[in-house]
Structures are given as C-alpha cells and as structure tokens.
C-alpha cells in the first residue's frame, strides 16, 4: 500500500458502510495471505518478550514524553 485515499463521509451513510465493507474485505484477504501466515510463524518462533523493569522502577530514569493525539470532528 503506497497511497492512502482520504474520504470524508457521514457516519452510517451508504458510502460509510461501503468503506467499512471494503476495509473488512481487505483485512480478511490479508489474514488469509501467505505473508500473514509467514508473519505469524515468525512471531511464534520469536519467543517471549523480555522487559527490563529496572528502567521503570529506577526513580533516576529519564522521563519520557508521550505524544497525545486529539481527535476532532471533520466538517463534511
């Protein structure tokens, strides 16, 4: 996917329902693709995730700023 087309539409409209159906079809197509199966196989072989709790528990650790995104209504 190189380009993403942005379409503004009213919630629940026919166009909105069509876009939701297309998104669902794309997800199902990817889920059943060989690439998805390969990704699942690699994730299974990766093993458990190791977490370094010393950074979270150390009071002298640098604070990290988290970006906060605010959703606003689009005018159609």
PDB file with SEQRES, HELIX, SHEET and CRYST1 records, atoms N, CA, C and O in Angstrom:
SEQRES   1 A   76  UNK UNK UNK UNK UNK UNK UNK UNK UNK UNK UNK UNK UNK          
SEQRES   2 A   76  UNK UNK UNK UNK UNK UNK UNK UNK UNK UNK UNK UNK UNK          
SEQRES   3 A   76  UNK UNK UNK UNK UNK UNK UNK UNK UNK UNK UNK UNK UNK          
SEQRES   4 A   76  UNK UNK UNK UNK UNK UNK UNK UNK UNK UNK UNK UNK UNK          
SEQRES   5 A   76  UNK UNK UNK UNK UNK UNK UNK UNK UNK UNK UNK UNK UNK          
SEQRES   6 A   76  UNK UNK UNK UNK UNK UNK UNK UNK UNK UNK UNK                  
HELIX    1 AA1 UNK A   14  UNK A   31  1                                  18    
HELIX    2 AA2 UNK A   34  UNK A   46  1                                  13    
HELIX    3 AA3 UNK A   53  UNK A   57  1                                   5    
CRYST1    1.000    1.000    1.000  90.00  90.00  90.00 P 1           1          
ATOM      1  N   UNK A   1       0.844  -1.169   0.000  1.00  0.00           N  
ATOM      2  CA  UNK A   1       0.000   0.000   0.000  1.00  0.00           C  
ATOM      3  C   UNK A   1       0.892   1.235   0.000  1.00  0.00           C  
ATOM      4  O   UNK A   1       1.542   1.534   1.002  1.00  0.00           O  
ATOM      5  N   UNK A   2       0.923   1.935  -1.092  1.00  0.00           N  
ATOM      6  CA  UNK A   2       1.763   3.118  -1.198  1.00  0.00           C  
ATOM      7  C   UNK A   2       0.985   4.408  -1.007  1.00  0.00           C  
ATOM      8  O   UNK A   2       1.528   5.395  -0.511  1.00  0.00           O  
ATOM      9  N   UNK A   3      -0.267   4.406  -1.394  1.00  0.00           N  
ATOM     10  CA  UNK A   3      -1.063   5.618  -1.292  1.00  0.00           C  
ATOM     11  C   UNK A   3      -2.335   5.330  -0.515  1.00  0.00           C  
ATOM     12  O   UNK A   3      -2.918   4.251  -0.627  1.00  0.00           O  
ATOM     13  N   UNK A   4      -2.755   6.304   0.269  1.00  0.00           N  
ATOM     14  CA  UNK A   4      -3.988   6.182   1.025  1.00  0.00           C  
ATOM     15  C   UNK A   4      -4.905   7.317   0.598  1.00  0.00           C  
ATOM     16  O   UNK A   4      -4.538   8.491   0.664  1.00  0.00           O  
ATOM     17  N   UNK A   5      -6.088   6.952   0.165  1.00  0.00           N  
ATOM     18  CA  UNK A   5      -7.059   7.950  -0.246  1.00  0.00           C  
ATOM     19  C   UNK A   5      -7.913   8.312   0.960  1.00  0.00           C  
ATOM     20  O   UNK A   5      -8.437   7.425   1.634  1.00  0.00           O  
ATOM     21  N   UNK A   6      -8.059   9.592   1.238  1.00  0.00           N  
ATOM     22  CA  UNK A   6      -8.845  10.056   2.370  1.00  0.00           C  
ATOM     23  C   UNK A   6     -10.203  10.507   1.851  1.00  0.00           C  
ATOM     24  O   UNK A   6     -10.302  11.350   0.959  1.00  0.00           O  
ATOM     25  N   UNK A   7     -11.248   9.922   2.433  1.00  0.00           N  
ATOM     26  CA  UNK A   7     -12.609  10.262   2.032  1.00  0.00           C  
ATOM     27  C   UNK A   7     -13.381  10.639   3.287  1.00  0.00           C  
ATOM     28  O   UNK A   7     -13.456   9.852   4.230  1.00  0.00           O  
ATOM     29  N   UNK A   8     -13.951  11.830   3.306  1.00  0.00           N  
ATOM     30  CA  UNK A   8     -14.774  12.264   4.431  1.00  0.00           C  
ATOM     31  C   UNK A   8     -16.223  11.929   4.122  1.00  0.00           C  
ATOM     32  O   UNK A   8     -16.727  12.273   3.053  1.00  0.00           O  
ATOM     33  N   UNK A   9     -16.888  11.267   5.042  1.00  0.00           N  
ATOM     34  CA  UNK A   9     -18.283  10.889   4.836  1.00  0.00           C  
ATOM     35  C   UNK A   9     -19.016  10.866   6.163  1.00  0.00           C  
ATOM     36  O   UNK A   9     -18.394  10.783   7.223  1.00  0.00           O  
ATOM     37  N   UNK A  10     -20.318  10.938   6.107  1.00  0.00           N  
ATOM     38  CA  UNK A  10     -21.129  10.923   7.324  1.00  0.00           C  
ATOM     39  C   UNK A  10     -21.186   9.504   7.888  1.00  0.00           C  
ATOM     40  O   UNK A  10     -21.238   8.532   7.134  1.00  0.00           O  
ATOM     41  N   UNK A  11     -21.176   9.391   9.207  1.00  0.00           N  
ATOM     42  CA  UNK A  11     -21.231   8.104   9.876  1.00  0.00           C  
ATOM     43  C   UNK A  11     -22.558   7.422   9.578  1.00  0.00           C  
ATOM     44  O   UNK A  11     -23.616   8.028   9.743  1.00  0.00           O  
ATOM     45  N   UNK A  12     -22.512   6.168   9.140  1.00  0.00           N  
ATOM     46  CA  UNK A  12     -23.717   5.410   8.873  1.00  0.00           C  
ATOM     47  C   UNK A  12     -24.308   5.593   7.487  1.00  0.00           C  
ATOM     48  O   UNK A  12     -25.305   4.956   7.147  1.00  0.00           O  
ATOM     49  N   UNK A  13     -23.703   6.458   6.684  1.00  0.00           N  
ATOM     50  CA  UNK A  13     -24.214   6.664   5.331  1.00  0.00           C  
ATOM     51  C   UNK A  13     -23.884   5.452   4.462  1.00  0.00           C  
ATOM     52  O   UNK A  13     -23.123   4.577   4.875  1.00  0.00           O  
ATOM     53  N   UNK A  14     -24.450   5.402   3.273  1.00  0.00           N  
ATOM     54  CA  UNK A  14     -24.178   4.288   2.361  1.00  0.00           C  
ATOM     55  C   UNK A  14     -22.691   4.218   2.004  1.00  0.00           C  
ATOM     56  O   UNK A  14     -22.116   3.131   1.938  1.00  0.00           O  
ATOM     57  N   UNK A  15     -22.073   5.375   1.774  1.00  0.00           N  
ATOM     58  CA  UNK A  15     -20.639   5.391   1.453  1.00  0.00           C  
ATOM     59  C   UNK A  15     -19.826   4.874   2.631  1.00  0.00           C  
ATOM     60  O   UNK A  15     -18.857   4.138   2.445  1.00  0.00           O  
ATOM     61  N   UNK A  16     -20.218   5.256   3.843  1.00  0.00           N  
ATOM     62  CA  UNK A  16     -19.512   4.793   5.041  1.00  0.00           C  
ATOM     63  C   UNK A  16     -19.614   3.274   5.163  1.00  0.00           C  
ATOM     64  O   UNK A  16     -18.619   2.608   5.447  1.00  0.00           O  
ATOM     65  N   UNK A  17     -20.804   2.725   4.951  1.00  0.00           N  
ATOM     66  CA  UNK A  17     -20.991   1.272   5.012  1.00  0.00           C  
ATOM     67  C   UNK A  17     -20.160   0.560   3.952  1.00  0.00           C  
ATOM     68  O   UNK A  17     -19.600  -0.507   4.203  1.00  0.00           O  
ATOM     69  N   UNK A  18     -20.083   1.156   2.767  1.00  0.00           N  
ATOM     70  CA  UNK A  18     -19.281   0.572   1.682  1.00  0.00           C  
ATOM     71  C   UNK A  18     -17.797   0.569   2.061  1.00  0.00           C  
ATOM     72  O   UNK A  18     -17.099  -0.418   1.832  1.00  0.00           O  
ATOM     73  N   UNK A  19     -17.321   1.668   2.636  1.00  0.00           N  
ATOM     74  CA  UNK A  19     -15.915   1.754   3.027  1.00  0.00           C  
ATOM     75  C   UNK A  19     -15.587   0.746   4.131  1.00  0.00           C  
ATOM     76  O   UNK A  19     -14.520   0.132   4.113  1.00  0.00           O  
ATOM     77  N   UNK A  20     -16.501   0.573   5.095  1.00  0.00           N  
ATOM     78  CA  UNK A  20     -16.289  -0.409   6.162  1.00  0.00           C  
ATOM     79  C   UNK A  20     -16.228  -1.815   5.576  1.00  0.00           C  
ATOM     80  O   UNK A  20     -15.394  -2.623   5.985  1.00  0.00           O  
ATOM     81  N   UNK A  21     -17.110  -2.110   4.619  1.00  0.00           N  
ATOM     82  CA  UNK A  21     -17.115  -3.434   3.982  1.00  0.00           C  
ATOM     83  C   UNK A  21     -15.814  -3.674   3.215  1.00  0.00           C  
ATOM     84  O   UNK A  21     -15.265  -4.775   3.255  1.00  0.00           O  
ATOM     85  N   UNK A  22     -15.320  -2.649   2.516  1.00  0.00           N  
ATOM     86  CA  UNK A  22     -14.057  -2.787   1.781  1.00  0.00           C  
ATOM     87  C   UNK A  22     -12.889  -2.999   2.730  1.00  0.00           C  
ATOM     88  O   UNK A  22     -11.997  -3.798   2.448  1.00  0.00           O  
ATOM     89  N   UNK A  23     -12.888  -2.288   3.852  1.00  0.00           N  
ATOM     90  CA  UNK A  23     -11.819  -2.454   4.842  1.00  0.00           C  
ATOM     91  C   UNK A  23     -11.842  -3.874   5.404  1.00  0.00           C  
ATOM     92  O   UNK A  23     -10.794  -4.503   5.550  1.00  0.00           O  
ATOM     93  N   UNK A  24     -13.023  -4.374   5.718  1.00  0.00           N  
ATOM     94  CA  UNK A  24     -13.149  -5.732   6.237  1.00  0.00           C  
ATOM     95  C   UNK A  24     -12.653  -6.756   5.212  1.00  0.00           C  
ATOM     96  O   UNK A  24     -11.940  -7.697   5.564  1.00  0.00           O  
ATOM     97  N   UNK A  25     -13.032  -6.570   3.951  1.00  0.00           N  
ATOM     98  CA  UNK A  25     -12.598  -7.495   2.898  1.00  0.00           C  
ATOM     99  C   UNK A  25     -11.080  -7.488   2.762  1.00  0.00           C  
ATOM    100  O   UNK A  25     -10.467  -8.535   2.558  1.00  0.00           O  
ATOM    101  N   UNK A  26     -10.477  -6.309   2.875  1.00  0.00           N  
ATOM    102  CA  UNK A  26      -9.016  -6.210   2.782  1.00  0.00           C  
ATOM    103  C   UNK A  26      -8.347  -6.913   3.952  1.00  0.00           C  
ATOM    104  O   UNK A  26      -7.326  -7.576   3.774  1.00  0.00           O  
ATOM    105  N   UNK A  27      -8.913  -6.775   5.150  1.00  0.00           N  
ATOM    106  CA  UNK A  27      -8.348  -7.458   6.323  1.00  0.00           C  
ATOM    107  C   UNK A  27      -8.436  -8.971   6.181  1.00  0.00           C  
ATOM    108  O   UNK A  27      -7.486  -9.688   6.497  1.00  0.00           O  
ATOM    109  N   UNK A  28      -9.582  -9.454   5.705  1.00  0.00           N  
ATOM    110  CA  UNK A  28      -9.760 -10.895   5.528  1.00  0.00           C  
ATOM    111  C   UNK A  28      -8.799 -11.416   4.466  1.00  0.00           C  
ATOM    112  O   UNK A  28      -8.207 -12.483   4.628  1.00  0.00           O  
ATOM    113  N   UNK A  29      -8.645 -10.654   3.369  1.00  0.00           N  
ATOM    114  CA  UNK A  29      -7.728 -11.072   2.305  1.00  0.00           C  
ATOM    115  C   UNK A  29      -6.295 -11.153   2.824  1.00  0.00           C  
ATOM    116  O   UNK A  29      -5.569 -12.089   2.487  1.00  0.00           O  
ATOM    117  N   UNK A  30      -5.875 -10.177   3.648  1.00  0.00           N  
ATOM    118  CA  UNK A  30      -4.517 -10.220   4.197  1.00  0.00           C  
ATOM    119  C   UNK A  30      -4.382 -11.374   5.182  1.00  0.00           C  
ATOM    120  O   UNK A  30      -3.380 -12.090   5.174  1.00  0.00           O  
ATOM    121  N   UNK A  31      -5.392 -11.552   6.028  1.00  0.00           N  
ATOM    122  CA  UNK A  31      -5.323 -12.600   7.053  1.00  0.00           C  
ATOM    123  C   UNK A  31      -5.134 -13.977   6.424  1.00  0.00           C  
ATOM    124  O   UNK A  31      -4.489 -14.843   7.015  1.00  0.00           O  
ATOM    125  N   UNK A  32      -5.685 -14.184   5.247  1.00  0.00           N  
ATOM    126  CA  UNK A  32      -5.578 -15.474   4.575  1.00  0.00           C  
ATOM    127  C   UNK A  32      -4.400 -15.543   3.602  1.00  0.00           C  
ATOM    128  O   UNK A  32      -4.240 -16.543   2.903  1.00  0.00           O  
ATOM    129  N   UNK A  33      -3.582 -14.508   3.546  1.00  0.00           N  
ATOM    130  CA  UNK A  33      -2.477 -14.468   2.592  1.00  0.00           C  
ATOM    131  C   UNK A  33      -1.249 -15.212   3.130  1.00  0.00           C  
ATOM    132  O   UNK A  33      -1.113 -15.393   4.340  1.00  0.00           O  
ATOM    133  N   UNK A  34      -0.364 -15.640   2.237  1.00  0.00           N  
ATOM    134  CA  UNK A  34       0.877 -16.299   2.669  1.00  0.00           C  
ATOM    135  C   UNK A  34       1.758 -15.377   3.530  1.00  0.00           C  
ATOM    136  O   UNK A  34       2.471 -15.846   4.417  1.00  0.00           O  
ATOM    137  N   UNK A  35       1.702 -14.072   3.264  1.00  0.00           N  
ATOM    138  CA  UNK A  35       2.512 -13.133   4.050  1.00  0.00           C  
ATOM    139  C   UNK A  35       2.066 -13.126   5.508  1.00  0.00           C  
ATOM    140  O   UNK A  35       2.898 -13.077   6.415  1.00  0.00           O  
ATOM    141  N   UNK A  36       0.754 -13.176   5.734  1.00  0.00           N  
ATOM    142  CA  UNK A  36       0.243 -13.180   7.105  1.00  0.00           C  
ATOM    143  C   UNK A  36       0.632 -14.464   7.826  1.00  0.00           C  
ATOM    144  O   UNK A  36       0.987 -14.430   9.005  1.00  0.00           O  
ATOM    145  N   UNK A  37       0.568 -15.591   7.132  1.00  0.00           N  
ATOM    146  CA  UNK A  37       0.961 -16.859   7.741  1.00  0.00           C  
ATOM    147  C   UNK A  37       2.446 -16.861   8.081  1.00  0.00           C  
ATOM    148  O   UNK A  37       2.843 -17.385   9.121  1.00  0.00           O  
ATOM    149  N   UNK A  38       3.268 -16.278   7.211  1.00  0.00           N  
ATOM    150  CA  UNK A  38       4.708 -16.192   7.472  1.00  0.00           C  
ATOM    151  C   UNK A  38       4.982 -15.291   8.678  1.00  0.00           C  
ATOM    152  O   UNK A  38       5.828 -15.610   9.513  1.00  0.00           O  
ATOM    153  N   UNK A  39       4.268 -14.172   8.765  1.00  0.00           N  
ATOM    154  CA  UNK A  39       4.445 -13.272   9.896  1.00  0.00           C  
ATOM    155  C   UNK A  39       4.042 -13.963  11.203  1.00  0.00           C  
ATOM    156  O   UNK A  39       4.727 -13.817  12.216  1.00  0.00           O  
ATOM    157  N   UNK A  40       2.947 -14.705  11.186  1.00  0.00           N  
ATOM    158  CA  UNK A  40       2.509 -15.438  12.382  1.00  0.00           C  
ATOM    159  C   UNK A  40       3.542 -16.501  12.778  1.00  0.00           C  
ATOM    160  O   UNK A  40       3.802 -16.705  13.964  1.00  0.00           O  
ATOM    161  N   UNK A  41       4.122 -17.169  11.794  1.00  0.00           N  
ATOM    162  CA  UNK A  41       5.137 -18.181  12.083  1.00  0.00           C  
ATOM    163  C   UNK A  41       6.363 -17.546  12.727  1.00  0.00           C  
ATOM    164  O   UNK A  41       6.901 -18.076  13.700  1.00  0.00           O  
ATOM    165  N   UNK A  42       6.809 -16.404  12.185  1.00  0.00           N  
ATOM    166  CA  UNK A  42       7.980 -15.724  12.749  1.00  0.00           C  
ATOM    167  C   UNK A  42       7.709 -15.231  14.168  1.00  0.00           C  
ATOM    168  O   UNK A  42       8.590 -15.303  15.025  1.00  0.00           O  
ATOM    169  N   UNK A  43       6.501 -14.733  14.423  1.00  0.00           N  
ATOM    170  CA  UNK A  43       6.165 -14.264  15.763  1.00  0.00           C  
ATOM    171  C   UNK A  43       6.151 -15.427  16.754  1.00  0.00           C  
ATOM    172  O   UNK A  43       6.573 -15.274  17.900  1.00  0.00           O  
ATOM    173  N   UNK A  44       5.666 -16.588  16.311  1.00  0.00           N  
ATOM    174  CA  UNK A  44       5.629 -17.768  17.179  1.00  0.00           C  
ATOM    175  C   UNK A  44       7.039 -18.234  17.524  1.00  0.00           C  
ATOM    176  O   UNK A  44       7.293 -18.655  18.652  1.00  0.00           O  
ATOM    177  N   UNK A  45       7.953 -18.164  16.565  1.00  0.00           N  
ATOM    178  CA  UNK A  45       9.331 -18.604  16.790  1.00  0.00           C  
ATOM    179  C   UNK A  45      10.163 -17.586  17.561  1.00  0.00           C  
ATOM    180  O   UNK A  45      11.241 -17.924  18.049  1.00  0.00           O  
ATOM    181  N   UNK A  46       9.688 -16.352  17.681  1.00  0.00           N  
ATOM    182  CA  UNK A  46      10.475 -15.291  18.313  1.00  0.00           C  
ATOM    183  C   UNK A  46      10.672 -15.524  19.806  1.00  0.00           C  
ATOM    184  O   UNK A  46      11.666 -15.065  20.370  1.00  0.00           O  
ATOM    185  N   UNK A  47       9.763 -16.216  20.448  1.00  0.00           N  
ATOM    186  CA  UNK A  47       9.907 -16.449  21.879  1.00  0.00           C  
ATOM    187  C   UNK A  47       9.288 -15.327  22.687  1.00  0.00           C  
ATOM    188  O   UNK A  47       8.747 -14.371  22.131  1.00  0.00           O  
ATOM    189  N   UNK A  48       9.370 -15.451  24.011  1.00  0.00           N  
ATOM    190  CA  UNK A  48       8.724 -14.459  24.872  1.00  0.00           C  
ATOM    191  C   UNK A  48       9.446 -13.110  24.846  1.00  0.00           C  
ATOM    192  O   UNK A  48      10.654 -13.036  24.620  1.00  0.00           O  
ATOM    193  N   UNK A  49       8.685 -12.064  25.080  1.00  0.00           N  
ATOM    194  CA  UNK A  49       9.224 -10.715  25.144  1.00  0.00           C  
ATOM    195  C   UNK A  49       9.861 -10.497  26.510  1.00  0.00           C  
ATOM    196  O   UNK A  49       9.256 -10.820  27.533  1.00  0.00           O  
ATOM    197  N   UNK A  50      11.061  -9.958  26.538  1.00  0.00           N  
ATOM    198  CA  UNK A  50      11.742  -9.698  27.802  1.00  0.00           C  
ATOM    199  C   UNK A  50      11.645  -8.211  28.106  1.00  0.00           C  
ATOM    200  O   UNK A  50      11.972  -7.377  27.262  1.00  0.00           O  
ATOM    201  N   UNK A  51      11.198  -7.880  29.310  1.00  0.00           N  
ATOM    202  CA  UNK A  51      11.017  -6.497  29.730  1.00  0.00           C  
ATOM    203  C   UNK A  51      12.058  -6.159  30.781  1.00  0.00           C  
ATOM    204  O   UNK A  51      12.250  -6.907  31.739  1.00  0.00           O  
ATOM    205  N   UNK A  52      12.736  -5.018  30.599  1.00  0.00           N  
ATOM    206  CA  UNK A  52      13.721  -4.548  31.569  1.00  0.00           C  
ATOM    207  C   UNK A  52      13.005  -3.628  32.556  1.00  0.00           C  
ATOM    208  O   UNK A  52      12.832  -2.438  32.292  1.00  0.00           O  
ATOM    209  N   UNK A  53      12.587  -4.196  33.709  1.00  0.00           N  
ATOM    210  CA  UNK A  53      11.831  -3.431  34.686  1.00  0.00           C  
ATOM    211  C   UNK A  53      12.690  -2.417  35.432  1.00  0.00           C  
ATOM    212  O   UNK A  53      12.152  -1.533  36.098  1.00  0.00           O  
ATOM    213  N   UNK A  54      14.005  -2.525  35.335  1.00  0.00           N  
ATOM    214  CA  UNK A  54      14.861  -1.599  36.077  1.00  0.00           C  
ATOM    215  C   UNK A  54      14.654  -0.168  35.589  1.00  0.00           C  
ATOM    216  O   UNK A  54      14.765   0.772  36.376  1.00  0.00           O  
ATOM    217  N   UNK A  55      14.357   0.008  34.314  1.00  0.00           N  
ATOM    218  CA  UNK A  55      14.105   1.360  33.805  1.00  0.00           C  
ATOM    219  C   UNK A  55      12.803   1.927  34.359  1.00  0.00           C  
ATOM    220  O   UNK A  55      12.701   3.128  34.611  1.00  0.00           O  
ATOM    221  N   UNK A  56      11.819   1.070  34.546  1.00  0.00           N  
ATOM    222  CA  UNK A  56      10.532   1.535  35.050  1.00  0.00           C  
ATOM    223  C   UNK A  56      10.579   1.799  36.550  1.00  0.00           C  
ATOM    224  O   UNK A  56       9.892   2.691  37.048  1.00  0.00           O  
ATOM    225  N   UNK A  57      11.380   1.033  37.264  1.00  0.00           N  
ATOM    226  CA  UNK A  57      11.412   1.143  38.719  1.00  0.00           C  
ATOM    227  C   UNK A  57      12.482   2.110  39.219  1.00  0.00           C  
ATOM    228  O   UNK A  57      12.441   2.528  40.377  1.00  0.00           O  
ATOM    229  N   UNK A  58      13.429   2.467  38.372  1.00  0.00           N  
ATOM    230  CA  UNK A  58      14.503   3.368  38.770  1.00  0.00           C  
ATOM    231  C   UNK A  58      13.982   4.801  38.772  1.00  0.00           C  
ATOM    232  O   UNK A  58      13.578   5.313  37.728  1.00  0.00           O  
ATOM    233  N   UNK A  59      13.988   5.458  39.942  1.00  0.00           N  
ATOM    234  CA  UNK A  59      13.460   6.814  40.041  1.00  0.00           C  
ATOM    235  C   UNK A  59      14.356   7.830  39.343  1.00  0.00           C  
ATOM    236  O   UNK A  59      13.910   8.940  39.054  1.00  0.00           O  
ATOM    237  N   UNK A  60      15.594   7.480  39.070  1.00  0.00           N  
ATOM    238  CA  UNK A  60      16.509   8.405  38.408  1.00  0.00           C  
ATOM    239  C   UNK A  60      16.448   8.277  36.889  1.00  0.00           C  
ATOM    240  O   UNK A  60      17.178   8.960  36.171  1.00  0.00           O  
ATOM    241  N   UNK A  61      15.574   7.400  36.410  1.00  0.00           N  
ATOM    242  CA  UNK A  61      15.494   7.221  34.959  1.00  0.00           C  
ATOM    243  C   UNK A  61      14.883   8.472  34.328  1.00  0.00           C  
ATOM    244  O   UNK A  61      14.029   9.126  34.928  1.00  0.00           O  
ATOM    245  N   UNK A  62      15.324   8.795  33.123  1.00  0.00           N  
ATOM    246  CA  UNK A  62      14.805   9.994  32.470  1.00  0.00           C  
ATOM    247  C   UNK A  62      13.314   9.834  32.158  1.00  0.00           C  
ATOM    248  O   UNK A  62      12.842   8.754  31.803  1.00  0.00           O  
ATOM    249  N   UNK A  63      12.600  10.939  32.303  1.00  0.00           N  
ATOM    250  CA  UNK A  63      11.175  10.878  31.986  1.00  0.00           C  
ATOM    251  C   UNK A  63      11.007  10.934  30.477  1.00  0.00           C  
ATOM    252  O   UNK A  63      11.762  11.603  29.773  1.00  0.00           O  
ATOM    253  N   UNK A  64      10.029  10.236  30.011  1.00  0.00           N  
ATOM    254  CA  UNK A  64       9.764  10.202  28.576  1.00  0.00           C  
ATOM    255  C   UNK A  64       8.447  10.912  28.317  1.00  0.00           C  
ATOM    256  O   UNK A  64       7.472  10.720  29.044  1.00  0.00           O  
ATOM    257  N   UNK A  65       8.428  11.716  27.296  1.00  0.00           N  
ATOM    258  CA  UNK A  65       7.202  12.414  26.941  1.00  0.00           C  
ATOM    259  C   UNK A  65       6.432  11.577  25.930  1.00  0.00           C  
ATOM    260  O   UNK A  65       7.003  11.043  24.980  1.00  0.00           O  
ATOM    261  N   UNK A  66       5.152  11.475  26.147  1.00  0.00           N  
ATOM    262  CA  UNK A  66       4.290  10.730  25.250  1.00  0.00           C  
ATOM    263  C   UNK A  66       3.432  11.709  24.472  1.00  0.00           C  
ATOM    264  O   UNK A  66       2.810  12.601  25.049  1.00  0.00           O  
ATOM    265  N   UNK A  67       3.402  11.540  23.181  1.00  0.00           N  
ATOM    266  CA  UNK A  67       2.562  12.399  22.355  1.00  0.00           C  
ATOM    267  C   UNK A  67       1.103  12.044  22.572  1.00  0.00           C  
ATOM    268  O   UNK A  67       0.744  10.870  22.665  1.00  0.00           O  
ATOM    269  N   UNK A  68       0.275  13.055  22.652  1.00  0.00           N  
ATOM    270  CA  UNK A  68      -1.155  12.852  22.818  1.00  0.00           C  
ATOM    271  C   UNK A  68      -1.845  13.408  21.588  1.00  0.00           C  
ATOM    272  O   UNK A  68      -1.658  14.568  21.219  1.00  0.00           O  
ATOM    273  N   UNK A  69      -2.640  12.565  20.967  1.00  0.00           N  
ATOM    274  CA  UNK A  69      -3.355  12.966  19.761  1.00  0.00           C  
ATOM    275  C   UNK A  69      -4.819  13.194  20.122  1.00  0.00           C  
ATOM    276  O   UNK A  69      -5.442  12.358  20.776  1.00  0.00           O  
ATOM    277  N   UNK A  70      -5.350  14.303  19.702  1.00  0.00           N  
ATOM    278  CA  UNK A  70      -6.731  14.640  19.977  1.00  0.00           C  
ATOM    279  C   UNK A  70      -7.526  14.546  18.691  1.00  0.00           C  
ATOM    280  O   UNK A  70      -7.185  15.171  17.686  1.00  0.00           O  
ATOM    281  N   UNK A  71      -8.597  13.754  18.732  1.00  0.00           N  
ATOM    282  CA  UNK A  71      -9.445  13.590  17.562  1.00  0.00           C  
ATOM    283  C   UNK A  71     -10.455  14.724  17.534  1.00  0.00           C  
ATOM    284  O   UNK A  71     -11.077  15.035  18.549  1.00  0.00           O  
ATOM    285  N   UNK A  72     -10.613  15.326  16.394  1.00  0.00           N  
ATOM    286  CA  UNK A  72     -11.617  16.373  16.239  1.00  0.00           C  
ATOM    287  C   UNK A  72     -12.535  15.993  15.106  1.00  0.00           C  
ATOM    288  O   UNK A  72     -12.152  15.233  14.216  1.00  0.00           O  
ATOM    289  N   UNK A  73     -13.739  16.513  15.132  1.00  0.00           N  
ATOM    290  CA  UNK A  73     -14.694  16.199  14.077  1.00  0.00           C  
ATOM    291  C   UNK A  73     -14.305  16.916  12.795  1.00  0.00           C  
ATOM    292  O   UNK A  73     -13.891  18.075  12.812  1.00  0.00           O  
ATOM    293  N   UNK A  74     -14.444  16.208  11.689  1.00  0.00           N  
ATOM    294  CA  UNK A  74     -14.170  16.805  10.389  1.00  0.00           C  
ATOM    295  C   UNK A  74     -15.454  17.403   9.862  1.00  0.00           C  
ATOM    296  O   UNK A  74     -16.522  16.804   9.987  1.00  0.00           O  
ATOM    297  N   UNK A  75     -15.356  18.559   9.286  1.00  0.00           N  
ATOM    298  CA  UNK A  75     -16.553  19.133   8.653  1.00  0.00           C  
ATOM    299  C   UNK A  75     -16.655  18.569   7.243  1.00  0.00           C  
ATOM    300  O   UNK A  75     -15.696  18.605   6.471  1.00  0.00           O  
ATOM    301  N   UNK A  76     -17.817  18.057   6.927  1.00  0.00           N  
ATOM    302  CA  UNK A  76     -18.021  17.405   5.629  1.00  0.00           C  
ATOM    303  C   UNK A  76     -18.595  18.403   4.650  1.00  0.00           C  
ATOM    304  O   UNK A  76     -18.845  18.061   3.495  1.00  0.00           O  
TER     305      UNK A  76                                                      
END                                                                             
